[in-house]
Amino acid sequence: MIWLSERQKFGVGFTAGGLFFFLFGIMTFFDSGFLALGNILFIIGLVLIIGPQRTTTFFTRPTKIRGTICFVTGIVLILMKRSFFGFIIESFGILGLFGDFFGTIIQFLRSIPYIGDLLSNPLIAPTIDRLAGIDTLPV
């Protein structure tokens, strides 16, 4: 079991709330208020989970700078009530910043009982592995 400090527990809550409001903003046809609230909660949660210095280091890495620029530009557009265009640009930023974690997320989801069975299906698994960037050897 992973031990989290109180600050990190609050960070997980803020991040989950941010993802919820972000998805709710998408479901309500790109409502800029929900998208903005989701973005703010997500960033606060990320800072609480990994700390301010590590967050700054993560977003300013030379390999992640394009993703950071797209992510911040998308947030600014959402705050300026241009939610659809902001969402599109922010999505590119999210892929640039967090794209490396998709393989880890897929491997974790495969360990969950019903979802893992679906993701490990021979008809679906190669496509998901290719999309997530999981290297598999053709043996």
Contacts in CASP RR format, 6 or more apart in sequence:
PFRMAT RR
TARGET T0000
AUTHOR 0000-0000-0000
METHOD contacts of the structure
MODEL  1
MIWLSERQKFGVGFTAGGLFFFLFGIMTFFDSGFLALGNILFIIGLVLII
GPQRTTTFFTRPTKIRGTICFVTGIVLILMKRSFFGFIIESFGILGLFGD
FFGTIIQFLRSIPYIGDLLSNPLIAPTIDRLAGIDTLPV
4 12 0 8 1.000
7 48 0 8 1.000
8 48 0 8 1.000
8 49 0 8 1.000
10 45 0 8 1.000
10 48 0 8 1.000
11 44 0 8 1.000
11 45 0 8 1.000
11 46 0 8 1.000
11 48 0 8 1.000
11 49 0 8 1.000
12 45 0 8 1.000
12 49 0 8 1.000
13 45 0 8 1.000
14 41 0 8 1.000
14 42 0 8 1.000
14 44 0 8 1.000
14 45 0 8 1.000
14 48 0 8 1.000
15 41 0 8 1.000
15 42 0 8 1.000
15 45 0 8 1.000
15 46 0 8 1.000
15 49 0 8 1.000
17 38 0 8 1.000
17 41 0 8 1.000
17 42 0 8 1.000
18 37 0 8 1.000
18 38 0 8 1.000
18 39 0 8 1.000
18 40 0 8 1.000
18 41 0 8 1.000
18 42 0 8 1.000
18 45 0 8 1.000
19 38 0 8 1.000
19 42 0 8 1.000
20 38 0 8 1.000
21 34 0 8 1.000
21 35 0 8 1.000
21 37 0 8 1.000
21 38 0 8 1.000
21 41 0 8 1.000
22 34 0 8 1.000
22 35 0 8 1.000
22 38 0 8 1.000
22 39 0 8 1.000
22 42 0 8 1.000
24 31 0 8 1.000
24 34 0 8 1.000
25 31 0 8 1.000
25 33 0 8 1.000
25 34 0 8 1.000
25 35 0 8 1.000
25 38 0 8 1.000
26 35 0 8 1.000
26 87 0 8 1.000
28 34 0 8 1.000
30 83 0 8 1.000
30 84 0 8 1.000
30 87 0 8 1.000
31 83 0 8 1.000
32 78 0 8 1.000
32 79 0 8 1.000
32 81 0 8 1.000
32 82 0 8 1.000
32 83 0 8 1.000
33 78 0 8 1.000
33 83 0 8 1.000
35 78 0 8 1.000
35 83 0 8 1.000
35 87 0 8 1.000
36 75 0 8 1.000
36 78 0 8 1.000
36 79 0 8 1.000
39 75 0 8 1.000
39 78 0 8 1.000
39 90 0 8 1.000
46 55 0 8 1.000
47 55 0 8 1.000
50 58 0 8 1.000
58 64 0 8 1.000
58 97 0 8 1.000
59 68 0 8 1.000
59 71 0 8 1.000
59 97 0 8 1.000
60 68 0 8 1.000
64 96 0 8 1.000
64 97 0 8 1.000
66 93 0 8 1.000
66 96 0 8 1.000
67 92 0 8 1.000
67 93 0 8 1.000
67 95 0 8 1.000
67 96 0 8 1.000
67 97 0 8 1.000
68 93 0 8 1.000
68 97 0 8 1.000
69 93 0 8 1.000
70 89 0 8 1.000
70 90 0 8 1.000
70 92 0 8 1.000
70 93 0 8 1.000
70 96 0 8 1.000
71 90 0 8 1.000
71 93 0 8 1.000
71 94 0 8 1.000
71 97 0 8 1.000
73 86 0 8 1.000
73 89 0 8 1.000
73 90 0 8 1.000
74 85 0 8 1.000
74 86 0 8 1.000
74 87 0 8 1.000
74 89 0 8 1.000
74 90 0 8 1.000
74 93 0 8 1.000
75 86 0 8 1.000
75 90 0 8 1.000
77 83 0 8 1.000
77 85 0 8 1.000
77 86 0 8 1.000
77 89 0 8 1.000
77 90 0 8 1.000
78 86 0 8 1.000
78 87 0 8 1.000
78 90 0 8 1.000
102 131 0 8 1.000
102 132 0 8 1.000
102 133 0 8 1.000
103 132 0 8 1.000
103 133 0 8 1.000
103 134 0 8 1.000
105 132 0 8 1.000
106 119 0 8 1.000
106 128 0 8 1.000
106 129 0 8 1.000
106 132 0 8 1.000
106 134 0 8 1.000
107 134 0 8 1.000
109 115 0 8 1.000
109 116 0 8 1.000
109 119 0 8 1.000
110 116 0 8 1.000
110 119 0 8 1.000
110 120 0 8 1.000
118 124 0 8 1.000
119 125 0 8 1.000
119 128 0 8 1.000
126 136 0 8 1.000
128 134 0 8 1.000
129 136 0 8 1.000
END
